[in-house]
Amino acid sequence: MLFALSDRARLELVQELSDGPVDMVDCSALGVDTPKSTRSHHVKVLREAGVIISELCGRNRRLTLRRADLDDRFPGLLDAVLSEHHRG
């Protein structure tokens, strides 16, 4: 999980998802100029680390932060990482 959150782009995506689910095409954290392959890679890393859920929603993907699961497994870690990123 820490590796997945070590990348600035992925951390910004998690920060955006902390406000609620986002459709991948509407996700501003990864930037509109970011190639689709790079966006897919970042989502894959976060999904495989158990940080997010990526669900098919029509022809799109809906990304959701697994906040409750992460807080149960690593109490306070996500809040600490996000607050440090917000300050930094």
N, C-alpha and C positions, 0 to 999 in steps of 0.2 A: 504494500500500500504506500509506503513512504517513497519508493521509487516512482510510482505513478504520480505522486503529488510533487515530485522534485522538479518537474518541468513547468516553466512559467505559464505556457499556453494551457496546459492541463489544469493547473491550479486556478487560472482565471475562469476556465469552464466550470470547475467545481464551485467557485465563488458565485457564478451566475446561477447555477443550479440550486444553490442554497436558498434561493427565493421561490423555488418551485420548478416543476417540469418545464422543459423547453423542447420544441421541435428542432431537430438538428439543422434544418435549413434556416431557421430564425435565430440560431445561436450567434450572438455577436462576439462572444469571447474568442472564438477561433478566427475571426476576421473574414471579411468577404473576399479578400485577395488570397487567402490561404488555399492551396490546391486541395481538391476533394480527397486525394490520396492521403495527404497529411492530416486532414480533419478526421478521416476514417481511422488512421493510425492512432491518433490521440484518444479517440472514443474506444478503440479496441483495448488499448493499454489500461484505461480506467475501468472498462467493463471486466477485463480479465483479473484485475486486482480487487474486484468486488466493491469498487467505489460507486459505480453507477449501474443502472439498468437501462438497456437500450431495447425498446419495444417497437415492433412494427405497428404503425398507425396509418392505415390507408397506404399511400405510396411514400410515406415519410417515416422517419424514426423519431420517437419521442424519448428524450433522455431524462432520467430521474435520478437524483442523488439518493443513495441508500442510507440516509441519515440515521434512522433508528437502528439499523443493523450495525453501522459503524460506531454509534454511541454505545451500544451494548457491548461490542467487542473491544473497543478502544475508548473508554470513557474520557471525554475532554480533549482527545487528540485532534479531532477535526476542528473544533472551536479554536484551539491553540494555533493550528496551522493557518486557518483562515484569518484570524485576527492579526497574526504576524504578517501575512501577505498583504492585508489591508493597510497596515502601518508602513510596510516596506516600500 
